[in-house]
């Protein structure tokens, strides 16, 4: 009913930049939040950046100053601009969105399938 599709991942050299995109589609009445998470083998999924609709943004300490989350609400799309990338940024990056599918309905959270980011020389 609600789908999130990430794009923009790939291989980048240390110090390089990458811009991830995530487009939400389906039965969407409103979106309360959009966020980026990442996960590496043996570690739990961690929040990278969060955008509360009409409100705050939040970043993990490890990426603060290097990453910027932004939104195109007309396209139900969230972006993650990543600069000065480090090998430790290597992970599968997942999009998450809090979506209301109908007026008055509660917010449910949906995940994309992820996009691989590899930072290596």
Number of C-alpha atoms within 10 A of each C-alpha: 7 17 17 21 18 24 16 15 18 14 15 18 15 17 14 14 16 20 16 21 22 28 20 24 14 10 13 16 13 16 19 17 21 27 25 26 19 22 19 15 8 6 8 9 15 14 17 23 23 23 20 15 15 8 8 9 16 15 19 14 10 11 17 12 12 14 21 19 22 18 18 10 12 6 11 17 19 25 22 23 14 20 17 15 22 18 15 12 20 19 20 18 27 25 28 25 29 19 22 19 18 12 9 8 10 11 16 13 15 16 19 19 14 22 21 19 21 20 21 16 9
